[in-house]
Amino acid sequence: KFREFLRNNEFTEIMTSKIVSSGTEGGTNLFQLKYFEKVAYLAQSPQFYKEQCVAGLERVFETGHVYRAEPHATSRHLTEYFSLDIEMGFIQGPEELIELEKQLLTKIFSEINLEFADTLNLFQQPQLPDMNKAPTWEFNKCLELLKYHFNRTDLVDDLDGLAEKQLCELAAAECGVPAVFVLGFALQARPFYTAPRGSNGDAQSFDLLFRGLEITTGGQRLHKRSQLEKAIVSKGMSVSAFEGHLRQFETGMPPHGGFAIGAERLVSQILGLGN
């Protein structure tokens, strides 16, 4: 359903390498492997490939495995998972990406409700909601809501698992949908290629929380080489390590952005699975 929706909306499907020469997000959480006489890594994201393809194809998507050397003895993490990735050019801001995901998930959910009602009943799950009704709340507003309703004062630049559940409870009570798009996370906590949101240290970045769990991360990217170089240096990384990627930005890259949905997380929330 994911692929069908995007193909019907002028997206081109791509298939990118899962053996890469550098880390997409600054070299963290990487599985290293021996590639003949060189060192290589398992891809933690198709991010750079998606951006390169946007320059020529404008709208692209991919479905494929990615790899993260993260804590795996939890109910929230997998070292190998199936990612549903989207990237699109000529956007004005992350709000366009949020609108696209609302339409995408609403279409997927409506067809699941129609075709797989028996499966939802088997797992004692209600019909999936109309995601067009999901609200978008600024990150700072979320902190205020958590403080007002739950006396939470321990969060600064990110959300924890409990906060995700609490925000979904508030969204369900206010909008009838147990889901909320959280927009404007702290820029310092996001990958180097993330575009800033104003001048207050916020990012043009969002998460989608659904039934108490973050299932999507996305946002607008930096699209000028000079901006990317500054961001790379600010993260303590070497510009030369990203030269192959940066070269594309010299010839003109449109304002662009995208998001990724973790397929396992989405399925677990649809079926009410604990792990």
N, C-alpha and C positions, 0 to 999 in steps of 0.2 A: 504493500500500500504506500509506503514511503517512496519507493522508486517510481511507482505509477503517478503519484501526485506531482513529483518534480519533473518527470518527463513531459507531463501535460502542461507544465508551466515554464517551458523553454530552458530547462536545465539539461546540461550534458553530463552523462555519467563518465567518470574517470576511474582508472585503476592504477594506483601508485605503488612505488617500491616500499617494501617493509624492511629492507636492509639499507641503512643510511650511514652517512659519514659523520654526522654531527647531530646533536640534540636540538629538537625544535624549540624547547622551552629553557634553553640555557644549560643543558647537560645534566639535569637532575633526573633521578628515577629512571636511568637508562640500563638496559641489559647490554653488556659489552660482549662482542664475539670476535673471533679471529677470522679475518677476511683475507686469505692467502698471506701476503707479507704485511698486511695493514690491519688496523683496528677498525671495526665497524660496530654498529649498534642496531638493535631492533627498534623500529619506528615507534615513538610514543604518540605520534599524531601525524596525519598527512598535511599539516598546516601549510608548510612551505610550498608543497606541490599544488595545493588548492589555490594559493595566492598566485603562483606562476600561471596557472591555467586561467584564472580570472582575467589576466591581461589580454588573452586572446579569445577566450570563449565566453566571458562575462558571467555566466551562471553555471556552476559545476556542483556535482555531488559525488559522494563515494560511500559504499558500504564495505567495510573490511575490518580485519583484526588489527588492533594496536596493542602495545606492550608497555607496562609500567612496573618498575621495580619498587612497588609500594607495599605497605603492610598488607599481608594477605590473610591473616588470621582474624579477619573482621567480617561483618555482614555487609560492609559498604565497599570493599575493594576487591578487585581481581587483577592478577598480573597479566592476564590476556583477556581482552574483551572485544566485543563487536561494536564498532562505532558507526553511527549514521551521521555523516559529515556533509555540510553545505557551505558554500562560499559564493558570494555574489558581488558584482561591481556596481559602481554608480549609485551608491546609497547616500542619503543625507544624514543618517544617524542610525543607532541601534534600534530605534523604534520601528523601523521598517523590517528589521530581522524578527523582532518580536511579533509583529503583525503576520509575517509569513509563517512563523511557527504556530501561531494560533490557528491559522487556516489549515496548515498541514495536519496538526494533531486532531483538530475537529473532524477533518475528513477521515483520517485513520480510525478514530474512535467511533464515528458513526457507522462505518462499515464493519468494524468488529462487533458492535452492538447488534447489527443486522445479521451477520453471518455466523457469529460465534456466541450467541446468547446462551446456548446450552453449556458451553465451557465456562462462561462467567457464573452461571447458576451452580455448576459443579463445584466451583471454588468459593461459592457463597459470596460473590461480589456483585455490587450494583451495576447498573448501566453506566458506561463511561460518560463523562460530562461534555457539555459544549464548551470547548476551551476558548471560544471567543469572549466568554464572560469572565475569564481569569483577569484579575486586576494587575496593573504594573505599579509597584511601589518603589520609590527611591530607597536606597540602602539606609540613609540616615533616618528616613521615616520609619523604616522597619525597626531600627534601634529604639526609636521613641515608643513605638507600639509595644515592643517587648518589655520596655521599662514600665510603661503604664499598666499593661494587662498582667504581666508576669513578674514584675519587679526585677527584671534582668538588667544588671549594670556591669556585667563581666565581659561584654563583647566590645571590640574596638574596630577591627578592620575586616572581619569575616564572621560567618555564621557557623555555629556548631550544629550537630544533629538534633539536639533538643530545640534549638531556635527554629530550624526548618519545620519541625512538626508544629510548633506553636504558631508560626506564621500561616501555615496551611489551615489550621483551626480558625484563625481570625478571618482568612479569606473565605472559608466556607460559610462562616456566620454572616459575613457582610455581603458576599456576592453569590453564594450558593454553589461555589465551585471550590473544591479543596486543592487549589493551585494558585500560585502567585509568581509573577516575574519580578525579580529583585534587580534593580538597575542602579548603577553608580557605585560599585565597590571601590575600595581604596586601590589606587593605581599601583602602589608599591607591591601589592600582593598578587598582581596579575602578570602574565608573560610580557616580555620587553616590547613586543610588537603591538601592544594594546594602545589605542588612541586615548588621550586624556579627555575628560569631560569637564570643561571649564578650567579654571585655574586654582581650584581648591584641593587638588590632589586626588580627585575622583577619576574613575575610568569609564569609558564608553563601553562598559562590560556588564553583562547580566547573567543571572542564573534563573532557571525555571525550577521551582519547587512543586512537586506533585505528590499529593497524599503523604506529605511529611518527609520527602526525600528529594535532593537535588538530582535532576535527571538530565539537565542541559546546562552547558556553559557556552556563552557566545559573546560577540561584541564587534565593534568597529576596530579596524586595524590602522596603524600608521601607514601612509602611502607615499611618503617622501624619503629618499635615501638619507638626507641630512638628519631627519627626525629619528630614523631607525638607528643611525650610528650613535647619536647622543644617548638613546635608550639603552643600547648595547653596552656602552661604556659605563653608564650609570649603574648597570647590574654587575659590573666588575668582569665583563667578558671581553674577548678580543674581537674587534671588527673584522680582522682578516679571516677568522674562522667562518664567517658568514658571507664571504665575498661572492661566492657563486649565486647566492640568493639576492644579495643587494644589487648586483649588476642589472637585474631586471628593472629596478626602480629608477635607473638613470634614463630609460627610454620612455617613461611615462606609465604610471600605474594609477588607475582610477580609485577614488575613495571606495573602499570595499569592506566587507565584513562577513561573518558567518557564525555558525554554531555547530555543536556536535551533541547528539543524543546517545547515551549509553543504552544499547538495546536490552542488555540483561536487566539493568535498573528499571527500564520502562516496563518490561514484561513482569518483573517482580511486583511493581506497583499496580499494574492492571489486575493481576491475579491475587494480590494481597499476600504475597510470600514474604517470609521474614528474612530470607537469605537468598 
